[in-house]
Amino acid sequence: MEMLAANSGVILFLVLGFGIFMAWGIGANDVANAMGTSVGSGALTLKQAIIIAAVFEFLGAFLAGGEVTSTIRKGIIDPALFEAIPDKFVLGMLSALLAAATWLLVASKRGWPVSTTHSIVGAIVGFSAVVVSVDAVNWSKVGEISASWVVSPLLAGSIAWCLYKTVEVLVLNTSDTRASAARWVPVYMWMVGFMISMVTMLKGLKHVGIDIDLGTGSAFTDSALLAALIGLVVAAAGGLFVRRQLANNANLGIEGIFGILMIFTACGMAFAHGSNDVANAIGPVAAVVQTVQDGGAIAAKSGMPWWVLLIGGAGIVLGLATYGWRVIGTIGSKITELTPSRGFAAELGAAGTVVIASGTGLPISTTHTLVGAVLGVGLARGTAVVDFDVVKQIVGSWLVTLPIAAVLSIGFYYLLDMLLA
């Protein structure tokens, strides 16, 4: 308690700095989930992707980033364990932010797409194990999160593989591709409307307390019904647009149509990502700020001041603009060659996986999901078109994320403890 009172100004300064650093890391690494396939397929230039992602990531983080967030993400540790030692809790959260952000910097520099959620979870596990005890960690929860290393890419890869195969059979490999596109693209547009609406409602709007209630008794079913209706509107309007474009523009190719679809999916995924994953940076910030302001009292939930959301959103945009191109390059071109139709299948497969996970409670990582989806699209054309050396490097970075973040967090904890004691 004495440490908090004596160093409150320094602690607030550090947590804001570390929070911005972490948000920067999310932008530099994780935003490739929304934009990597669009850039790699040529649907968007890197500059266009940065502008679009900056707008929708920021809007997602600021408008739907959450009024309230859990003090400790994913239920890894019970905050009540720190009630008697709030000073150690604050130092631990500071070390976790710095450790996760440092690992994201290293991974981004090497172009490795890693999970920001796994980074902060690993860091929290690290400091909690030494501050409280190893037994204090909810290892079953850690096991569930680790299972996403397998579940996420397998599920997303399978969905993306199936989607691309349908695109090949129904559109690309037909004798009259333009007529086939006019017939089947509205169906894919319905999928886009449905999936993006579901992702937005399940991963975005819930943070601001907007509940969809159509009387079915299930929030997921209510969201699905509304998303299906939105999908029909999108399919009707989009189908009319596509038919007009095909009729009036003889030079419009099939890949150009799928490129348009990709832009819509990328915007939706960017908004949902900003609203959901910004908590990895600003959740610990809000927890530390509230603990210091409340004189050491630790709450299970922390209020989210608007200026903290603003910092998180700005940090994500800054990270994307300055360093995001490295991981975007890995996702978009190094695993396999993407075209708009392939990128569309990958992006929609990733969105579908997020929806399934939200409905069933499966633990997934959006990063692992998109990598798996891109890999699935590549395998749909054969193993020869996939760079498995790059895949091995990516998987290796996933495996070391939790332990490296934990070790870094322990080291930073002892350093901060020595400096502020």
HELIX and SHEET records of a PDB file:
HELIX    1   1 GLU A    2  ALA A    6  1                                   5    
HELIX    2   2 SER A    8  ASN A   29  1                                  22    
HELIX    3   3 ALA A   32  GLY A   40  1                                   9    
HELIX    4   4 LEU A   46  ALA A   64  1                                  19    
HELIX    5   5 ARG A   73  GLY A   75  5                                   3    
HELIX    6   6 PRO A   79  PHE A   82  5                                   4    
HELIX    7   7 PRO A   86  LYS A  109  1                                  24    
HELIX    8   8 THR A  116  VAL A  131  1                                  16    
HELIX    9   9 VAL A  134  ALA A  136  5                                   3    
HELIX   10  10 TRP A  139  VAL A  167  1                                  29    
HELIX   11  11 GLU A  168  LEU A  172  3                                   5    
HELIX   12  12 THR A  177  LYS A  203  1                                  27    
HELIX   13  13 LEU A  205  VAL A  208  5                                   4    
HELIX   14  14 ALA A  219  ASN A  248  1                                  30    
HELIX   15  15 ILE A  254  ASP A  277  1                                  24    
HELIX   16  16 ALA A  279  GLN A  293  1                                  15    
HELIX   17  17 TRP A  306  TYR A  323  1                                  18    
HELIX   18  18 TRP A  325  GLY A  329  1                                   5    
HELIX   19  19 THR A  330  LYS A  334  3                                   5    
HELIX   20  20 PRO A  340  THR A  360  1                                  21    
HELIX   21  21 THR A  366  LEU A  379  1                                  14    
HELIX   22  22 THR A  383  VAL A  385  5                                   3    
HELIX   23  23 PHE A  388  LEU A  420  1                                  33    
SHEET    1   A 2 VAL A  68  SER A  70  0                                        
SHEET    2   A 2 LYS A 301  GLY A 303 -1                                        
END                                                                             
